[in-house]
Amino acid sequence: MTTTIRYGRSPIQLRMILQSALTREVSDASSTAPHLRRARVFDEGGRGLPLLVQPTEHWGTRHNREGKVVWAEQAIPAAVAELSSALA
């Protein structure tokens, strides 16, 4: 999200979808796709995407007419899924 705020183009949106998994989506009007890289000790950047995708099952980028959406899908523990269903 920080990279999107710093380098993305308005409008910037964050969307979280809780179903059988938690899906986080960050969208902006830029068409530049992110790439996963390994930050060195003294690098100021390069840590955001690895932090986002580390706990995830799947992640990716999709482009649309307005720009792009970077998404990450994370499994949720069964107890959290049951609680979510009960509250819905």
N, CA, C and O atoms as a MOPAC input file, in Angstrom:
PM7 MOZYME 1SCF
protein

 N      0.82000 1    -1.18900 1     0.00000 1
 C      0.00000 1     0.00000 1     0.00000 1
 C      0.86400 1     1.25500 1     0.00000 1
 O      0.53700 1     2.23100 1    -0.67500 1
 N      1.95300 1     1.23900 1     0.74200 1
 C      2.82200 1     2.41200 1     0.79400 1
 C      3.39700 1     2.72200 1    -0.57800 1
 O      3.46600 1     3.88500 1    -0.97400 1
 N      3.80900 1     1.69600 1    -1.30300 1
 C      4.35000 1     1.89600 1    -2.64100 1
 C      3.28700 1     2.49600 1    -3.55100 1
 O      3.59000 1     3.37000 1    -4.36400 1
 N      2.05900 1     2.04200 1    -3.42500 1
 C      0.97000 1     2.57900 1    -4.23800 1
 C      0.76300 1     4.05700 1    -3.93600 1
 O      0.57500 1     4.85800 1    -4.85200 1
 N      0.79600 1     4.41600 1    -2.67400 1
 C      0.60900 1     5.81800 1    -2.30700 1
 C      1.77000 1     6.66300 1    -2.83100 1
 O      1.57200 1     7.79400 1    -3.27600 1
 N      2.97000 1     6.11200 1    -2.77500 1
 C      4.15000 1     6.86600 1    -3.19300 1
 C      4.27600 1     6.96800 1    -4.71400 1
 O      4.61400 1     8.03200 1    -5.23300 1
 N      4.01000 1     5.87900 1    -5.43200 1
 C      4.26000 1     5.85300 1    -6.86500 1
 C      3.00900 1     5.73100 1    -7.73000 1
 O      3.06700 1     5.99000 1    -8.93200 1
 N      1.88500 1     5.34300 1    -7.14300 1
 C      0.67600 1     5.12900 1    -7.92000 1
 C      0.01400 1     6.43000 1    -8.32900 1
 O      0.40900 1     7.51700 1    -7.90600 1
 N     -1.00500 1     6.28700 1    -9.16400 1
 C     -1.76300 1     7.45400 1    -9.62300 1
 C     -3.18700 1     7.35800 1    -9.08800 1
 O     -3.76100 1     6.27200 1    -9.00800 1
 N     -3.74000 1     8.49300 1    -8.72800 1
 C     -5.11100 1     8.54600 1    -8.20700 1
 C     -6.09900 1     8.11700 1    -9.28000 1
 O     -5.84600 1     8.32300 1   -10.46700 1
 N     -7.21000 1     7.52800 1    -8.88800 1
 C     -7.61400 1     7.20400 1    -7.52400 1
 C     -6.97200 1     5.90400 1    -7.03500 1
 O     -6.77900 1     4.96300 1    -7.80400 1
 N     -6.65100 1     5.87300 1    -5.76200 1
 C     -6.07800 1     4.69200 1    -5.11400 1
 C     -7.14300 1     4.11300 1    -4.19800 1
 O     -7.77600 1     4.83300 1    -3.42700 1
 N     -7.33200 1     2.80100 1    -4.29400 1
 C     -8.35900 1     2.15500 1    -3.47600 1
 C     -7.80200 1     0.89900 1    -2.83400 1
 O     -6.95900 1     0.21300 1    -3.41100 1
 N     -8.28200 1     0.60800 1    -1.63900 1
 C     -7.96800 1    -0.63300 1    -0.92700 1
 C     -9.28900 1    -1.35400 1    -0.71500 1
 O    -10.27000 1    -0.76200 1    -0.26400 1
 N     -9.30000 1    -2.63800 1    -1.04600 1
 C    -10.50700 1    -3.44000 1    -0.85600 1
 C    -10.11400 1    -4.74800 1    -0.20200 1
 O     -9.13900 1    -5.38400 1    -0.60400 1
 N    -10.87500 1    -5.15400 1     0.81000 1
 C    -10.64000 1    -6.42700 1     1.48900 1
 C    -11.91700 1    -7.25300 1     1.38100 1
 O    -13.00900 1    -6.77600 1     1.68800 1
 N    -11.76100 1    -8.50700 1     0.93700 1
 C    -12.89100 1    -9.39500 1     0.72200 1
 C    -12.68800 1   -10.62500 1     1.58900 1
 O    -11.68500 1   -11.32700 1     1.46100 1
 N    -13.64100 1   -10.88000 1     2.46900 1
 C    -13.55900 1   -12.04300 1     3.35100 1
 C    -14.60100 1   -13.05500 1     2.90500 1
 O    -15.80200 1   -12.84100 1     3.07300 1
 N    -14.13200 1   -14.15700 1     2.33500 1
 C    -15.00000 1   -15.26900 1     1.95500 1
 C    -14.35200 1   -16.51900 1     2.52300 1
 O    -14.15000 1   -16.59900 1     3.73500 1
 N    -14.02700 1   -17.47500 1     1.70800 1
 C    -13.32000 1   -18.65600 1     2.20400 1
 C    -11.85800 1   -18.33200 1     2.47500 1
 O    -11.16400 1   -19.09300 1     3.14900 1
 N    -11.39000 1   -17.20300 1     1.95100 1
 C    -10.04500 1   -16.68600 1     2.19000 1
 C    -10.15700 1   -15.16600 1     2.29800 1
 O    -11.19100 1   -14.59000 1     1.95900 1
 N     -9.10200 1   -14.52900 1     2.76700 1
 C     -9.06200 1   -13.07400 1     2.81900 1
 C     -8.31600 1   -12.59100 1     1.58200 1
 O     -7.15300 1   -12.93700 1     1.37400 1
 N     -8.98200 1   -11.80200 1     0.77400 1
 C     -8.36000 1   -11.23300 1    -0.41800 1
 C     -8.19800 1    -9.74000 1    -0.20600 1
 O     -9.16100 1    -9.04000 1     0.10600 1
 N     -6.96900 1    -9.25500 1    -0.37800 1
 C     -6.68200 1    -7.82200 1    -0.27900 1
 C     -6.36100 1    -7.32300 1    -1.67300 1
 O     -5.55900 1    -7.92500 1    -2.38500 1
 N     -6.98100 1    -6.23400 1    -2.05800 1
 C     -6.73900 1    -5.64100 1    -3.36500 1
 C     -6.36200 1    -4.16900 1    -3.19700 1
 O     -6.99700 1    -3.43100 1    -2.44400 1
 N     -5.32400 1    -3.76400 1    -3.90700 1
 C     -4.92200 1    -2.36500 1    -3.94300 1
 C     -4.93500 1    -1.96900 1    -5.41300 1
 O     -4.27200 1    -2.59300 1    -6.24200 1
 N     -5.69800 1    -0.92400 1    -5.72800 1
 C     -5.78600 1    -0.50800 1    -7.12800 1
 C     -5.38600 1     0.95300 1    -7.26800 1
 O     -5.54800 1     1.75500 1    -6.34900 1
 N     -4.85800 1     1.27500 1    -8.44400 1
 C     -4.52700 1     2.65500 1    -8.77200 1
 C     -4.58400 1     2.80700 1   -10.28100 1
 O     -4.75900 1     1.82200 1   -10.99800 1
 N     -4.43800 1     4.02700 1   -10.76800 1
 C     -4.59300 1     4.32800 1   -12.19000 1
 C     -3.31500 1     4.10800 1   -12.99300 1
 O     -3.32300 1     4.31600 1   -14.20600 1
 N     -2.24100 1     3.70400 1   -12.37400 1
 C     -0.99500 1     3.43500 1   -13.09600 1
 C     -1.05900 1     2.05800 1   -13.73900 1
 O     -1.67800 1     1.14300 1   -13.19600 1
 N     -0.42700 1     1.91100 1   -14.88400 1
 C     -0.40000 1     0.60400 1   -15.54600 1
 C      0.88100 1    -0.16100 1   -15.24800 1
 O      1.03900 1    -1.29400 1   -15.70100 1
 N      1.79700 1     0.43600 1   -14.49800 1
 C      3.06800 1    -0.21200 1   -14.18100 1
 C      2.85300 1    -1.34000 1   -13.18700 1
 O      2.35600 1    -1.11900 1   -12.08200 1
 N      3.22900 1    -2.55500 1   -13.58300 1
 C      3.05200 1    -3.72200 1   -12.71500 1
 C      4.21100 1    -3.83000 1   -11.72900 1
 O      5.35700 1    -3.56300 1   -12.08900 1
 N      3.92300 1    -4.21600 1   -10.50100 1
 C      5.00300 1    -4.38700 1    -9.52300 1
 C      5.79100 1    -5.65200 1    -9.82800 1
 O      5.29100 1    -6.56900 1   -10.47900 1
 N      7.01300 1    -5.68800 1    -9.35600 1
 C      7.80100 1    -6.91100 1    -9.48400 1
 C      8.44300 1    -7.23100 1    -8.14500 1
 O      8.86800 1    -6.34200 1    -7.40700 1
 N      8.50200 1    -8.49100 1    -7.85900 1
 C      9.05000 1    -8.96000 1    -6.59400 1
 C     10.57000 1    -8.89500 1    -6.66400 1
 O     11.17800 1    -9.44400 1    -7.58400 1
 N     11.16900 1    -8.23700 1    -5.71100 1
 C     12.63100 1    -8.17300 1    -5.66300 1
 C     13.09300 1    -8.31800 1    -4.22500 1
 O     12.31700 1    -8.11300 1    -3.29200 1
 N     14.32600 1    -8.66200 1    -4.05200 1
 C     14.89500 1    -8.82400 1    -2.72300 1
 C     15.68500 1    -7.57400 1    -2.36200 1
 O     16.65900 1    -7.22400 1    -3.02900 1
 N     15.25300 1    -6.91300 1    -1.30500 1
 C     15.93700 1    -5.69300 1    -0.86000 1
 C     17.23300 1    -6.06200 1    -0.15200 1
 O     17.29000 1    -7.01900 1     0.62000 1
 N     18.26200 1    -5.28900 1    -0.43000 1
 C     19.52500 1    -5.46300 1     0.29000 1
 C     19.45300 1    -4.69000 1     1.60700 1
 O     18.51300 1    -3.92400 1     1.81900 1
 N     20.39800 1    -4.87200 1     2.46300 1
 C     20.37000 1    -4.29600 1     3.80900 1
 C     20.16700 1    -2.78100 1     3.79300 1
 O     19.38700 1    -2.26000 1     4.59100 1
 N     20.84600 1    -2.07400 1     2.91000 1
 C     20.78800 1    -0.61800 1     2.92500 1
 C     19.80300 1    -0.03500 1     1.91700 1
 O     19.74100 1     1.18500 1     1.76800 1
 N     19.03400 1    -0.86700 1     1.22400 1
 C     18.02700 1    -0.37000 1     0.28500 1
 C     16.88700 1     0.28700 1     1.05400 1
 O     16.47100 1    -0.20200 1     2.10500 1
 N     16.38900 1     1.39400 1     0.52500 1
 C     15.24700 1     2.06000 1     1.14300 1
 C     13.93400 1     1.46000 1     0.68100 1
 O     12.92300 1     1.59200 1     1.37100 1
 N     13.92300 1     0.81300 1    -0.45500 1
 C     12.69700 1     0.24000 1    -0.98700 1
 C     12.85000 1    -1.25500 1    -1.22800 1
 O     13.89300 1    -1.84400 1    -0.94500 1
 N     11.79900 1    -1.84900 1    -1.75100 1
 C     11.85600 1    -3.25500 1    -2.12100 1
 C     11.36600 1    -4.22100 1    -1.06900 1
 O     11.54600 1    -5.43000 1    -1.21400 1
 N     10.74900 1    -3.71600 1    -0.00900 1
 C     10.28600 1    -4.60600 1     1.05700 1
 C      8.76600 1    -4.75900 1     1.09600 1
 O      8.27200 1    -5.73300 1     1.66300 1
 N      8.01800 1    -3.83700 1     0.51500 1
 C      6.56300 1    -3.83800 1     0.62700 1
 C      5.89500 1    -5.05100 1     0.01600 1
 O      5.11000 1    -5.72400 1     0.68300 1
 N      6.19200 1    -5.34600 1    -1.24700 1
 C      5.55700 1    -6.48200 1    -1.90100 1
 C      5.95000 1    -7.80400 1    -1.24100 1
 O      5.07300 1    -8.64400 1    -1.03900 1
 N      7.21700 1    -8.03600 1    -0.89400 1
 C      7.53000 1    -9.27800 1    -0.17900 1
 C      6.77500 1    -9.41700 1     1.14500 1
 O      6.37800 1   -10.52300 1     1.50900 1
 N      6.57300 1    -8.32100 1     1.86700 1
 C      5.80900 1    -8.38400 1     3.11400 1
 C      4.34600 1    -8.71000 1     2.84900 1
 O      3.71400 1    -9.42700 1     3.62500 1
 N      3.81200 1    -8.18800 1     1.75900 1
 C      2.41900 1    -8.44400 1     1.41100 1
 C      2.19600 1    -9.90400 1     1.02800 1
 O      1.22200 1   -10.51800 1     1.46200 1
 N      3.08900 1   -10.45800 1     0.22300 1
 C      2.84800 1   -11.79600 1    -0.32300 1
 C      3.39100 1   -12.93100 1     0.54400 1
 O      3.05900 1   -14.09000 1     0.29700 1
 N      4.20400 1   -12.64000 1     1.53600 1
 C      4.78600 1   -13.69600 1     2.36800 1
 C      3.74000 1   -14.61100 1     3.01400 1
 O      3.90200 1   -15.83000 1     2.95300 1
 N      2.68000 1   -14.08400 1     3.62700 1
 C      1.71000 1   -14.98700 1     4.26400 1
 C      0.60600 1   -15.46600 1     3.31200 1
 O     -0.36700 1   -16.06700 1     3.76700 1
 N      0.73400 1   -15.21600 1     2.02000 1
 C     -0.36200 1   -15.49300 1     1.10100 1
 C     -0.23800 1   -16.83600 1     0.40600 1
 O      0.83800 1   -17.42900 1     0.32600 1
 N     -1.37300 1   -17.29300 1    -0.09000 1
 C     -1.44200 1   -18.51100 1    -0.89600 1
 C     -1.15300 1   -18.16400 1    -2.35800 1
 O     -0.39100 1   -18.85400 1    -3.03600 1
 N     -1.77500 1   -17.08200 1    -2.82800 1
 C     -1.66500 1   -16.64200 1    -4.21600 1
 C     -1.61700 1   -15.12100 1    -4.24400 1
 O     -2.12700 1   -14.45600 1    -3.34300 1
 N     -1.00100 1   -14.58300 1    -5.28500 1
 C     -1.03500 1   -13.14500 1    -5.48900 1
 C     -0.81600 1   -12.86300 1    -6.96600 1
 O     -0.34100 1   -13.72100 1    -7.71000 1
 N     -1.16400 1   -11.66400 1    -7.37900 1
 C     -0.97200 1   -11.32200 1    -8.78400 1
 C     -1.41600 1    -9.90700 1    -9.08400 1
 O     -1.77100 1    -9.13500 1    -8.19400 1
 N     -1.38400 1    -9.59400 1   -10.36500 1
 C     -1.78100 1    -8.27800 1   -10.85200 1
 C     -2.73800 1    -8.46800 1   -12.00700 1
 O     -2.52600 1    -9.33400 1   -12.85600 1
 N     -3.77500 1    -7.67900 1   -12.04900 1
 C     -4.63600 1    -7.67000 1   -13.22200 1
 C     -4.82100 1    -6.23000 1   -13.67300 1
 O     -4.92700 1    -5.31300 1   -12.85800 1
 N     -4.85800 1    -6.05400 1   -14.97600 1
 C     -5.00200 1    -4.72500 1   -15.55600 1
 C     -6.44100 1    -4.52200 1   -16.01300 1
 O     -7.12100 1    -5.46300 1   -16.42300 1
 N     -6.88000 1    -3.29600 1   -15.93400 1
 C     -8.20400 1    -2.93000 1   -16.41500 1
 C     -8.12400 1    -1.56100 1   -17.07500 1
 O     -7.04000 1    -0.98500 1   -17.17100 1
 N     -9.25100 1    -1.03600 1   -17.52800 1
 C     -9.22500 1     0.26000 1   -18.21700 1
 C     -8.75600 1     1.39000 1   -17.32000 1
 O     -8.18900 1     2.37000 1   -17.80200 1
 N     -8.98700 1     1.26500 1   -16.02200 1
 C     -8.63200 1     2.32800 1   -15.07400 1
 C     -7.20100 1     2.22900 1   -14.57100 1
 O     -6.73100 1     3.16700 1   -13.92700 1
 N     -6.48900 1     1.14700 1   -14.83100 1
 C     -5.12500 1     0.97900 1   -14.33100 1
 C     -4.84300 1    -0.46500 1   -13.99500 1
 O     -4.89500 1    -1.33500 1   -14.86500 1
 N     -4.54200 1    -0.72400 1   -12.72700 1
 C     -4.22500 1    -2.09200 1   -12.31600 1
 C     -4.71800 1    -2.36000 1   -10.90600 1
 O     -5.00400 1    -1.44300 1   -10.13700 1
 N     -4.81100 1    -3.65800 1   -10.58900 1
 C     -5.16800 1    -4.12000 1    -9.25200 1
 C     -4.11700 1    -5.14800 1    -8.85600 1
 O     -3.89300 1    -6.11700 1    -9.58100 1
 N     -3.47700 1    -4.94800 1    -7.71900 1
 C     -2.57000 1    -5.93900 1    -7.14600 1
 C     -3.34800 1    -6.62900 1    -6.04100 1
 O     -3.88400 1    -5.97000 1    -5.15000 1
 N     -3.41300 1    -7.95700 1    -6.09300 1
 C     -4.22100 1    -8.69400 1    -5.13800 1
 C     -3.38800 1    -9.78400 1    -4.47300 1
 O     -2.41100 1   -10.27900 1    -5.03600 1
 N     -3.79600 1   -10.13900 1    -3.27200 1
 C     -3.15400 1   -11.21600 1    -2.51100 1
 C     -4.24300 1   -11.95500 1    -1.75100 1
 O     -5.10300 1   -11.34200 1    -1.11900 1
 N     -4.19700 1   -13.28000 1    -1.82100 1
 C     -5.20700 1   -14.12100 1    -1.17000 1
 C     -4.54600 1   -14.91500 1    -0.06000 1
 O     -3.55500 1   -15.60900 1    -0.28500 1
 N     -5.09900 1   -14.81000 1     1.13200 1
 C     -4.52900 1   -15.45000 1     2.30900 1
 C     -5.56200 1   -16.37000 1     2.95300 1
 O     -6.70500 1   -15.97400 1     3.18500 1
 N     -5.14700 1   -17.59500 1     3.23800 1
 C     -6.03600 1   -18.53200 1     3.93800 1
 C     -6.31200 1   -17.99300 1     5.33600 1
 O     -5.45700 1   -17.35400 1     5.94900 1
 N     -7.50700 1   -18.25700 1     5.82400 1
 C     -7.84100 1   -17.82900 1     7.17300 1
 C     -8.11900 1   -19.06400 1     8.02800 1
 O     -8.64300 1   -20.06000 1     7.52800 1
 N     -7.77500 1   -19.00600 1     9.30200 1
 C     -8.02900 1   -20.14600 1    10.18100 1
 C     -9.51400 1   -20.48300 1    10.23000 1
 O    -10.35100 1   -19.58900 1    10.10400 1
 N     -9.85000 1   -21.73300 1    10.40900 1
 C    -11.23800 1   -22.18100 1    10.41000 1
 C    -12.08000 1   -21.45600 1    11.46100 1
 O    -13.24200 1   -21.13900 1    11.20700 1
 N    -11.51100 1   -21.19300 1    12.63000 1
 C    -12.26300 1   -20.50000 1    13.68800 1
 C    -12.67200 1   -19.10500 1    13.25200 1
 O    -13.78300 1   -18.66800 1    13.55300 1
 N    -11.80200 1   -18.40000 1    12.55200 1
 C    -12.11400 1   -17.05700 1    12.06700 1
 C    -13.18900 1   -17.13500 1    10.99300 1
 O    -14.08800 1   -16.29500 1    10.95700 1
 N    -13.10800 1   -18.12800 1    10.12300 1
 C    -14.11100 1   -18.29100 1     9.06800 1
 C    -15.48100 1   -18.57700 1     9.68100 1
 O    -16.48900 1   -18.04000 1     9.22100 1
 N    -15.52300 1   -19.40700 1    10.69900 1
 C    -16.79500 1   -19.70900 1    11.36800 1
 C    -17.37600 1   -18.47200 1    12.03900 1
 O    -18.57900 1   -18.22900 1    11.95000 1
 N    -16.54500 1   -17.69700 1    12.70000 1
 C    -16.99200 1   -16.47000 1    13.34800 1
 C    -17.51500 1   -15.47900 1    12.30700 1
 O    -18.54000 1   -14.83200 1    12.52000 1
 N    -16.82000 1   -15.36500 1    11.20600 1
 C    -17.24700 1   -14.46000 1    10.13200 1
 C    -18.60500 1   -14.86900 1     9.59600 1
 O    -19.46000 1   -14.01700 1     9.35500 1
 N    -18.81200 1   -16.16500 1     9.40600 1
 C    -20.10100 1   -16.65500 1     8.89500 1
 C    -21.21100 1   -16.38200 1     9.90200 1
 O    -22.32800 1   -16.03400 1     9.52000 1
 N    -20.90700 1   -16.53800 1    11.18100 1
 C    -21.91000 1   -16.31900 1    12.21800 1
 C    -22.32000 1   -14.84700 1    12.29800 1
 O    -23.47000 1   -14.53800 1    12.60900 1
 N    -21.38200 1   -13.94500 1    12.01900 1
 C    -21.67700 1   -12.51400 1    12.10100 1
 C    -22.36900 1   -11.97500 1    10.85900 1
 O    -22.96600 1   -10.89900 1    10.90000 1
 N    -22.29600 1   -12.70300 1     9.76300 1
 C    -22.86700 1   -12.22600 1     8.48800 1
 C    -24.36600 1   -12.26200 1     8.44900 1
 O    -24.96500 1   -11.88900 1     7.44000 1

